[in-house]
Each structure stands twice: as C-alpha cells, then as structure tokens.
Amino acid sequence: MIDDPNVPDLLQPLLRAIAAQDDDLAESLVRQWTASAAPPLSDMLTWLDARDADRRWWGVRALTAAAHVTGGGETLLEPLRQRLHDEDPAVRCASALALAELGQQAATPDLVEALGDDSGWVRASAADALALLGEGAVPALAAVLAGGQQGARSRAAYALSKIRTLATANVFYHYLQDENPLVQAYAYDTLDQMGFLQTVLVV
C-alpha cells in the first residue's frame, strides 16, 4: 500500500495494517498510543463514513482508543450514535461498546433501542454496553423490563444482572414470578448471589 500524503504519519502504519487485514497488528498499534503520541480525533472522524465497513469498524476502534488517552470522548457521542444504525452489524456492535467504554451515559436511550436490533450479536453488545454504564442505566433497563418486547426484556435482565447493585435488586424483586423464564432466572440468580433471596422467601 502506498502511503496517503493526506494522512498523518502516526496513522500510516495503522492504515497499512488495516489494508493487509492484520487485525492483531492494528490493535497493537492503537494500544501504543499515549496522551502525547496519539492522532487527533479529527483525523479519524471521516473513517466513520468510509465505504469500506472494515475501515468504519477501525474508525470506531481507533477513535475510542485515542479518546481514552487524550480525552474528548464527549465529542464522539453523536458520531458513534449514528454508527449504531450502520448497515454492518459489526460496526453497530463496536459503536455500542465504544459508547459505554467512553462513559457516554447520554447514549443510554440509543443502547436501549439497540436491544431490539435485528442482529442478535448487536443485541448482545448493547446489553453488555448498558451493563458497562452501570447504575446510571438501571432506570432505563427497568423500564424495558416493565413494558418491552420479550427479547429486549431478556437482554435488559442480563444487563441488570451484571450491574448487580442494590438498585438492580430492588428491580428484580418484582420479577421472581415473571412469565419470561430468562427474566425470572436472572432475577432469581442475581438476588440469590447477592444474598437477598432468602430474605424474600422468608418474607
């Protein structure tokens, strides 16, 4: 691959690795970035709109890695929200997890919507992302349990089981007899592991 003169030197090795489909090398390169040696986020934002899905995926990954060491993750909120509707499910997955890794609580409604994605892979990633957001996502997840589609309810229960705080326990108390066997199982197991189930059964 001939280096692109419009791309900063720091990104040239990454572009070569992506073109060679050497994901291990590409990942090692973004992990080497530091606060004083990382490309500006603006240099990679256009990658999110590339024709090539692989470039878009690496755009999400590279932007997330750079934001971790340089800050500015809030500037990625809207671009990553848009990628939650990407035609490629791998890009949607990466975007969901990136929003959570960057602590973007404002993306909670978007991630809840992704619990109903056509791709099971994306639905699972959205649930993992909501679990990563932690306590702040509990009200939205509780709302899904209260009135969502059954598949989304199962994913919401999974996310709540990973958060596992007093707030999630308070939610799960209401679903020990739920019609959805997965929701019921997550409620039972979580309360049991937290040591609250015996109290419930005694009461």
Backbone as CSV, one residue per row, in Angstrom:
resi,resn,N_x,N_y,N_z,CA_x,CA_y,CA_z,C_x,C_y,C_z
1,MET,0.836,-1.198,0.000,0.000,0.000,0.000,0.869,1.245,0.000
2,ILE,0.581,2.203,-0.862,1.312,3.471,-0.899,0.721,4.410,0.145
3,ASP,1.582,5.026,0.945,1.105,5.921,1.992,0.320,7.080,1.394
4,ASP,-0.748,7.455,2.088,-1.582,8.573,1.675,-0.970,9.853,2.225
5,PRO,-0.574,10.814,1.388,0.046,12.042,1.874,-0.891,12.895,2.708
6,ASN,-2.191,12.605,2.632,-3.162,13.377,3.410,-3.392,12.803,4.805
7,VAL,-2.735,11.675,5.086,-2.901,11.024,6.385,-1.649,11.265,7.234
8,PRO,-1.825,11.691,8.509,-0.666,11.929,9.391,0.218,10.690,9.523
9,ASP,1.507,10.924,9.760,2.466,9.822,9.862,2.063,8.788,10.906
10,LEU,1.481,9.256,12.014,1.125,8.343,13.096,0.058,7.339,12.670
11,LEU,-0.733,7.685,11.655,-1.794,6.797,11.208,-1.396,5.904,10.037
12,GLN,-0.275,6.208,9.391,0.123,5.428,8.222,0.312,3.940,8.539
13,PRO,1.019,3.587,9.623,1.168,2.148,9.942,-0.171,1.466,10.197
14,LEU,-1.093,2.187,10.842,-2.404,1.610,11.106,-3.157,1.358,9.801
15,LEU,-3.099,2.304,8.887,-3.755,2.121,7.599,-3.176,0.937,6.830
16,ARG,-1.858,0.776,6.902,-1.233,-0.359,6.216,-1.691,-1.685,6.829
17,ALA,-1.787,-1.713,8.166,-2.231,-2.936,8.842,-3.675,-3.257,8.486
18,ILE,-4.524,-2.234,8.417,-5.930,-2.443,8.055,-6.030,-2.956,6.626
19,ALA,-5.263,-2.354,5.718,-5.286,-2.773,4.313,-4.814,-4.219,4.164
20,ALA,-3.879,-4.632,5.015,-3.364,-6.007,4.973,-4.249,-6.978,5.750
21,GLN,-5.321,-6.439,6.360,-6.235,-7.231,7.194,-5.502,-7.916,8.336
22,ASP,-4.495,-7.228,8.861,-3.737,-7.725,10.005,-4.303,-7.079,11.265
23,ASP,-5.376,-7.669,11.779,-6.061,-7.080,12.921,-5.209,-7.065,14.179
24,ASP,-4.367,-8.084,14.357,-3.518,-8.128,15.551,-2.535,-6.954,15.553
25,LEU,-1.933,-6.686,14.404,-1.005,-5.563,14.314,-1.737,-4.246,14.498
26,ALA,-2.897,-4.111,13.875,-3.665,-2.874,14.005,-4.027,-2.612,15.460
27,GLU,-4.450,-3.653,16.156,-4.804,-3.492,17.566,-3.580,-3.109,18.398
28,SER,-2.445,-3.720,18.125,-1.239,-3.386,18.890,-0.829,-1.936,18.651
29,LEU,-1.058,-1.439,17.449,-0.691,-0.053,17.133,-1.552,0.940,17.911
30,VAL,-2.866,0.717,17.967,-3.716,1.674,18.682,-3.479,1.591,20.193
31,ARG,-3.048,0.421,20.664,-2.764,0.283,22.093,-1.473,0.992,22.501
32,GLN,-0.643,1.325,21.522,0.612,2.019,21.816,0.433,3.532,21.950
33,TRP,-0.712,4.044,21.559,-0.917,5.486,21.637,-0.916,5.963,23.081
34,THR,-0.376,7.144,23.287,-0.332,7.760,24.609,-0.892,9.172,24.503
35,ALA,-1.032,9.820,25.645,-1.573,11.182,25.649,-0.725,12.129,24.808
36,SER,0.574,11.866,24.761,1.466,12.745,23.999,1.772,12.216,22.601
37,ALA,1.304,11.018,22.300,1.579,10.413,20.989,0.349,9.653,20.505
38,ALA,-0.667,10.413,20.140,-1.901,9.842,19.588,-2.436,10.821,18.547
39,PRO,-3.026,10.325,17.489,-3.554,11.222,16.463,-4.776,11.984,16.975
40,PRO,-4.998,13.195,16.512,-6.213,13.929,16.887,-7.457,13.178,16.425
41,LEU,-8.524,13.290,17.193,-9.756,12.613,16.823,-10.247,13.066,15.453
42,SER,-10.022,14.327,15.140,-10.497,14.873,13.867,-9.876,14.170,12.669
43,ASP,-8.684,13.593,12.851,-8.010,12.907,11.743,-8.687,11.591,11.380
44,MET,-9.541,11.075,12.280,-10.146,9.765,12.039,-11.663,9.801,11.906
45,LEU,-12.282,10.940,12.154,-13.735,11.017,12.108,-14.292,10.648,10.736
46,THR,-13.570,10.993,9.684,-14.057,10.670,8.344,-14.083,9.164,8.092
47,TRP,-13.310,8.409,8.860,-13.310,6.952,8.696,-14.694,6.367,8.968
48,LEU,-15.466,7.037,9.837,-16.783,6.528,10.190,-17.753,6.542,9.013
49,ASP,-17.437,7.318,7.999,-18.302,7.405,6.819,-17.686,6.727,5.602
50,ALA,-16.642,5.950,5.815,-15.972,5.280,4.693,-16.897,4.244,4.058
51,ARG,-16.682,3.983,2.777,-17.475,2.946,2.095,-17.188,1.562,2.651
52,ASP,-15.941,1.339,2.999,-15.488,0.035,3.472,-15.888,-0.162,4.937
53,ALA,-16.659,-1.218,5.214,-17.110,-1.487,6.578,-15.936,-1.728,7.516
54,ASP,-14.872,-2.346,7.005,-13.700,-2.602,7.838,-13.061,-1.296,8.279
55,ARG,-13.002,-0.330,7.367,-12.450,0.987,7.749,-13.360,1.668,8.781
56,ARG,-14.667,1.534,8.614,-15.577,2.148,9.588,-15.389,1.505,10.962
57,TRP,-15.246,0.167,10.966,-15.045,-0.526,12.252,-13.774,-0.026,12.921
58,TRP,-12.694,0.058,12.148,-11.447,0.521,12.729,-11.507,2.001,13.075
59,GLY,-12.369,2.739,12.392,-12.582,4.130,12.786,-13.141,4.212,14.191
60,VAL,-14.139,3.366,14.473,-14.712,3.326,15.820,-13.649,2.926,16.833
61,ARG,-12.904,1.867,16.522,-11.898,1.363,17.467,-10.791,2.384,17.694
62,ALA,-10.291,2.985,16.619,-9.184,3.935,16.742,-9.625,5.200,17.473
63,LEU,-10.809,5.696,17.172,-11.310,6.882,17.863,-11.471,6.621,19.354
64,THR,-11.971,5.445,19.688,-12.150,5.096,21.104,-10.805,5.015,21.815
65,ALA,-9.839,4.373,21.174,-8.507,4.252,21.771,-7.858,5.622,21.970
66,ALA,-7.987,6.484,20.973,-7.386,7.816,21.078,-8.073,8.641,22.156
67,ALA,-9.406,8.553,22.223,-10.148,9.323,23.225,-9.807,8.871,24.641
68,HIS,-9.494,7.590,24.808,-9.129,7.081,26.127,-7.863,7.759,26.649
69,VAL,-6.917,8.019,25.780,-5.636,8.565,26.247,-5.539,10.084,26.118
70,THR,-6.368,10.675,25.267,-6.269,12.125,25.066,-7.471,12.891,25.596
71,GLY,-8.565,12.178,25.905,-9.787,12.848,26.324,-10.629,13.229,25.105
72,GLY,-11.732,13.894,25.378,-12.578,14.333,24.281,-13.603,13.324,23.838
73,GLY,-13.852,12.304,24.673,-14.812,11.291,24.295,-16.204,11.830,24.053
74,GLU,-16.544,12.955,24.725,-17.884,13.522,24.549,-18.115,14.004,23.119
75,THR,-17.031,14.347,22.415,-17.183,14.795,21.027,-17.549,13.637,20.094
76,LEU,-17.409,12.411,20.589,-17.718,11.239,19.768,-19.152,10.747,19.973
77,LEU,-19.872,11.364,20.898,-21.221,10.898,21.212,-22.106,10.823,19.970
78,GLU,-22.237,11.913,19.252,-23.123,11.925,18.093,-22.619,11.042,16.945
79,PRO,-21.322,11.111,16.599,-20.839,10.222,15.539,-21.046,8.742,15.840
80,LEU,-20.812,8.346,17.084,-20.983,6.939,17.436,-22.462,6.555,17.514
81,ARG,-23.296,7.484,17.934,-24.738,7.238,17.911,-25.199,6.912,16.490
82,GLN,-24.690,7.664,15.535,-25.064,7.430,14.142,-24.622,6.047,13.674
83,ARG,-23.449,5.613,14.144,-22.948,4.299,13.722,-23.738,3.150,14.343
84,LEU,-24.563,3.434,15.346,-25.443,2.392,15.884,-26.479,1.961,14.848
85,HIS,-26.595,2.751,13.770,-27.526,2.423,12.687,-26.769,2.045,11.412
86,ASP,-25.489,1.731,11.555,-24.678,1.332,10.410,-25.267,0.066,9.776
87,GLU,-25.076,-0.068,8.471,-25.601,-1.257,7.789,-24.864,-2.528,8.178
88,ASP,-23.653,-2.395,8.702,-22.855,-3.550,9.074,-23.012,-3.826,10.576
89,PRO,-23.477,-5.020,10.968,-23.679,-5.298,12.389,-22.405,-5.229,13.220
90,ALA,-21.251,-5.536,12.632,-20.002,-5.463,13.385,-19.706,-4.022,13.793
91,VAL,-20.018,-3.082,12.917,-19.811,-1.664,13.234,-20.790,-1.225,14.308
92,ARG,-22.020,-1.730,14.225,-23.003,-1.388,15.263,-22.553,-1.915,16.624
93,CYS,-22.034,-3.140,16.634,-21.527,-3.724,17.889,-20.398,-2.879,18.467
94,ALA,-19.443,-2.550,17.621,-18.285,-1.775,18.073,-18.718,-0.415,18.608
95,SER,-19.696,0.191,17.963,-20.164,1.509,18.383,-20.856,1.451,19.735
96,ALA,-21.672,0.418,19.931,-22.359,0.270,21.217,-21.354,0.150,22.359
97,LEU,-20.371,-0.706,22.187,-19.375,-0.907,23.245,-18.490,0.318,23.425
98,ALA,-18.203,1.022,22.327,-17.378,2.230,22.417,-18.080,3.302,23.244
99,LEU,-19.377,3.484,23.031,-20.123,4.481,23.799,-20.056,4.177,25.293
100,ALA,-20.147,2.905,25.635,-20.073,2.525,27.047,-18.666,2.699,27.596
101,GLU,-17.663,2.289,26.820,-16.278,2.404,27.271,-15.890,3.857,27.511
102,LEU,-16.502,4.753,26.758,-16.220,6.181,26.925,-17.138,6.831,27.959
103,GLY,-17.981,6.010,28.594,-18.839,6.512,29.672,-19.920,7.465,29.226
104,GLN,-20.416,7.286,28.020,-21.419,8.208,27.481,-22.826,7.820,27.941
105,GLN,-23.170,8.237,29.159,-24.481,7.933,29.721,-25.614,8.487,28.858
106,ALA,-25.352,9.568,28.132,-26.386,10.160,27.288,-26.823,9.230,26.168
107,ALA,-26.013,8.216,25.885,-26.354,7.257,24.831,-27.238,6.126,25.338
108,THR,-27.615,6.145,26.610,-28.423,5.061,27.175,-29.698,4.783,26.366
109,PRO,-30.483,5.814,25.980,-31.692,5.511,25.188,-31.375,4.837,23.856
110,ASP,-30.270,5.221,23.235,-29.877,4.618,21.955,-29.509,3.153,22.146
111,LEU,-28.820,2.864,23.245,-28.416,1.482,23.522,-29.624,0.628,23.889
112,VAL,-30.582,1.224,24.581,-31.821,0.503,24.888,-32.550,0.166,23.590
113,GLU,-32.573,1.109,22.663,-33.199,0.846,21.356,-32.489,-0.301,20.638
114,ALA,-31.160,-0.356,20.789,-30.380,-1.400,20.124,-30.652,-2.790,20.703
115,LEU,-31.297,-2.869,21.860,-31.681,-4.173,22.410,-32.688,-4.876,21.501
116,GLY,-33.318,-4.107,20.600,-34.259,-4.688,19.660,-33.706,-4.803,18.249
117,ASP,-32.383,-4.691,18.103,-31.752,-4.769,16.784,-32.046,-6.111,16.105
118,ASP,-32.022,-6.103,14.772,-32.263,-7.334,14.019,-31.181,-8.394,14.259
119,SER,-29.980,-7.938,14.625,-28.855,-8.850,14.834,-28.744,-9.240,16.309
120,GLY,-28.707,-10.533,16.557,-28.508,-10.985,17.929,-27.171,-10.556,18.490
121,TRP,-26.171,-10.480,17.618,-24.843,-10.027,18.022,-24.908,-8.590,18.530
122,VAL,-25.655,-7.744,17.822,-25.796,-6.347,18.238,-26.598,-6.252,19.528
123,ARG,-27.648,-7.035,19.627,-28.450,-7.019,20.858,-27.592,-7.380,22.066
124,ALA,-26.722,-8.379,21.899,-25.842,-8.791,22.998,-24.843,-7.686,23.336
125,SER,-24.315,-7.035,22.313,-23.353,-5.958,22.554,-24.014,-4.776,23.245
126,ALA,-25.250,-4.471,22.856,-25.970,-3.378,23.509,-26.201,-3.692,24.984
127,ALA,-26.539,-4.941,25.282,-26.732,-5.340,26.678,-25.431,-5.230,27.460
128,ASP,-24.332,-5.666,26.860,-23.030,-5.543,27.521,-22.679,-4.073,27.741
129,ALA,-22.999,-3.236,26.764,-22.703,-1.805,26.880,-23.505,-1.176,28.018
130,LEU,-24.774,-1.517,28.109,-25.606,-0.978,29.186,-25.104,-1.459,30.547
131,ALA,-24.638,-2.693,30.607,-24.067,-3.195,31.858,-22.819,-2.407,32.235
132,LEU,-22.002,-2.068,31.238,-20.793,-1.275,31.494,-21.129,0.122,32.002
133,LEU,-22.250,0.678,31.544,-22.641,2.015,32.003,-23.052,2.007,33.476
134,GLY,-23.430,0.834,33.970,-23.655,0.680,35.398,-24.934,1.300,35.924
135,GLU,-24.847,1.805,37.139,-26.005,2.288,37.894,-26.867,3.271,37.111
136,GLY,-26.224,4.115,36.314,-26.980,5.124,35.575,-27.940,4.539,34.559
137,ALA,-27.701,3.298,34.135,-28.564,2.669,33.135,-29.724,1.907,33.764
138,VAL,-29.736,1.765,35.085,-30.751,0.939,35.739,-32.178,1.422,35.470
139,PRO,-32.496,2.726,35.590,-33.882,3.144,35.323,-34.356,2.784,33.921
140,ALA,-33.504,2.974,32.923,-33.888,2.648,31.549,-34.094,1.151,31.382
141,LEU,-33.227,0.349,31.999,-33.365,-1.109,31.914,-34.621,-1.579,32.647
142,ALA,-34.929,-0.939,33.760,-36.149,-1.280,34.498,-37.382,-0.985,33.649
143,ALA,-37.329,0.101,32.873,-38.452,0.448,32.002,-38.641,-0.595,30.915
144,VAL,-37.539,-1.145,30.397,-37.637,-2.205,29.385,-38.287,-3.443,30.002
145,LEU,-37.877,-3.791,31.220,-38.474,-4.950,31.885,-39.965,-4.749,32.105
146,ALA,-40.354,-3.518,32.381,-41.754,-3.234,32.698,-42.658,-3.281,31.477
147,GLY,-42.106,-3.037,30.280,-43.008,-2.983,29.136,-42.386,-3.228,27.789
148,GLY,-41.236,-3.865,27.731,-40.562,-4.083,26.468,-40.951,-5.387,25.794
149,GLN,-40.454,-5.573,24.571,-40.617,-6.830,23.854,-39.820,-7.908,24.591
150,GLN,-40.261,-9.158,24.504,-39.678,-10.206,25.349,-38.173,-10.389,25.147
151,GLY,-37.719,-10.326,23.891,-36.287,-10.467,23.657,-35.501,-9.342,24.306
152,ALA,-36.014,-8.116,24.194,-35.356,-6.966,24.818,-35.390,-7.091,26.333
153,ARG,-36.491,-7.615,26.869,-36.598,-7.806,28.319,-35.533,-8.784,28.815
154,SER,-35.307,-9.857,28.044,-34.291,-10.829,28.440,-32.909,-10.189,28.473
155,ARG,-32.603,-9.380,27.447,-31.304,-8.699,27.404,-31.181,-7.678,28.525
156,ALA,-32.276,-6.982,28.827,-32.251,-6.000,29.913,-31.985,-6.682,31.247
157,ALA,-32.621,-7.832,31.441,-32.398,-8.584,32.685,-30.948,-9.035,32.791
158,TYR,-30.389,-9.456,31.668,-28.968,-9.844,31.653,-28.093,-8.670,32.081
159,ALA,-28.348,-7.482,31.500,-27.541,-6.299,31.839,-27.671,-5.961,33.322
160,LEU,-28.889,-6.018,33.827,-29.097,-5.732,35.248,-28.362,-6.734,36.127
161,SER,-28.315,-7.982,35.696,-27.615,-9.000,36.492,-26.118,-8.727,36.550
162,LYS,-25.582,-8.084,35.528,-24.162,-7.743,35.516,-23.876,-6.514,36.375
163,ILE,-24.816,-5.576,36.420,-24.626,-4.364,37.231,-24.660,-4.731,38.715
164,ARG,-25.635,-5.526,39.075,-25.737,-6.131,40.410,-25.473,-5.150,41.560
165,THR,-26.364,-4.200,41.721,-26.308,-3.260,42.839,-27.628,-3.338,43.594
166,LEU,-27.732,-2.569,44.659,-28.979,-2.539,45.415,-30.134,-2.090,44.527
167,ALA,-29.848,-1.160,43.617,-30.892,-0.679,42.705,-31.404,-1.808,41.813
168,THR,-30.497,-2.656,41.325,-30.945,-3.765,40.482,-31.710,-4.796,41.309
169,ALA,-31.294,-4.985,42.539,-32.022,-5.916,43.408,-33.457,-5.437,43.607
170,ASN,-33.621,-4.144,43.820,-34.963,-3.590,44.004,-35.828,-3.813,42.770
171,VAL,-35.217,-3.773,41.603,-35.954,-4.047,40.364,-36.317,-5.524,40.286
172,PHE,-35.351,-6.373,40.541,-35.559,-7.819,40.362,-36.563,-8.419,41.335
173,TYR,-36.771,-7.771,42.492,-37.757,-8.288,43.439,-39.125,-8.481,42.770
174,HIS,-39.420,-7.671,41.761,-40.744,-7.691,41.128,-40.861,-8.737,40.016
175,TYR,-39.753,-9.448,39.728,-39.774,-10.340,38.563,-39.423,-11.784,38.889
176,LEU,-39.546,-12.149,40.163,-39.256,-13.525,40.555,-40.305,-14.507,40.025
177,GLN,-41.472,-13.993,39.675,-42.535,-14.836,39.122,-42.865,-14.428,37.689
178,ASP,-41.894,-13.866,36.986,-42.154,-13.323,35.650,-42.499,-14.431,34.654
179,GLU,-43.328,-14.072,33.663,-43.728,-15.034,32.635,-42.575,-15.414,31.713
180,ASN,-41.580,-14.538,31.616,-40.415,-14.816,30.780,-39.409,-15.623,31.615
181,PRO,-39.138,-16.860,31.230,-38.259,-17.703,32.062,-36.844,-17.152,32.211
182,LEU,-36.333,-16.454,31.189,-34.989,-15.883,31.299,-34.971,-14.726,32.291
183,VAL,-35.986,-13.879,32.221,-36.078,-12.770,33.173,-36.181,-13.320,34.587
184,GLN,-37.027,-14.321,34.769,-37.199,-14.932,36.084,-35.888,-15.528,36.584
185,ALA,-35.158,-16.191,35.687,-33.893,-16.819,36.084,-32.853,-15.776,36.482
186,TYR,-32.747,-14.704,35.695,-31.786,-13.644,36.038,-32.149,-13.006,37.374
187,ALA,-33.446,-12.776,37.606,-33.881,-12.176,38.865,-33.532,-13.091,40.027
188,TYR,-33.868,-14.360,39.900,-33.621,-15.332,40.974,-32.127,-15.459,41.262
189,ASP,-31.334,-15.678,40.213,-29.896,-15.909,40.396,-29.202,-14.679,40.970
190,THR,-29.585,-13.500,40.475,-28.930,-12.281,40.960,-29.232,-12.044,42.431
191,LEU,-30.494,-12.154,42.795,-30.862,-11.951,44.200,-30.216,-13.017,45.085
192,ASP,-30.131,-14.242,44.577,-29.504,-15.322,45.343,-28.024,-15.027,45.564
193,GLN,-27.321,-14.634,44.497,-25.891,-14.351,44.606,-25.611,-13.134,45.486
194,MET,-26.563,-12.213,45.552,-26.390,-11.032,46.400,-26.798,-11.294,47.846
195,GLY,-27.321,-12.494,48.093,-27.714,-12.845,49.457,-29.065,-12.309,49.869
196,PHE,-29.870,-11.867,48.888,-31.177,-11.289,49.196,-32.327,-12.269,49.027
197,LEU,-32.087,-13.383,48.382,-33.194,-14.280,48.060,-33.804,-14.893,49.307
198,GLN,-32.981,-15.262,50.265,-33.505,-15.886,51.477,-34.447,-14.926,52.201
199,THR,-34.082,-13.648,52.209,-34.928,-12.651,52.855,-36.281,-12.590,52.166
200,VAL,-36.272,-12.615,50.835,-37.505,-12.552,50.072,-38.385,-13.755,50.366
201,LEU,-37.781,-14.954,50.377,-38.547,-16.178,50.593,-39.132,-16.230,51.992
202,VAL,-38.377,-15.724,52.981,-38.873,-15.705,54.362,-40.045,-14.760,54.478
203,VAL,-39.914,-13.579,53.874,-40.977,-12.590,53.918,-42.207,-13.113,53.176
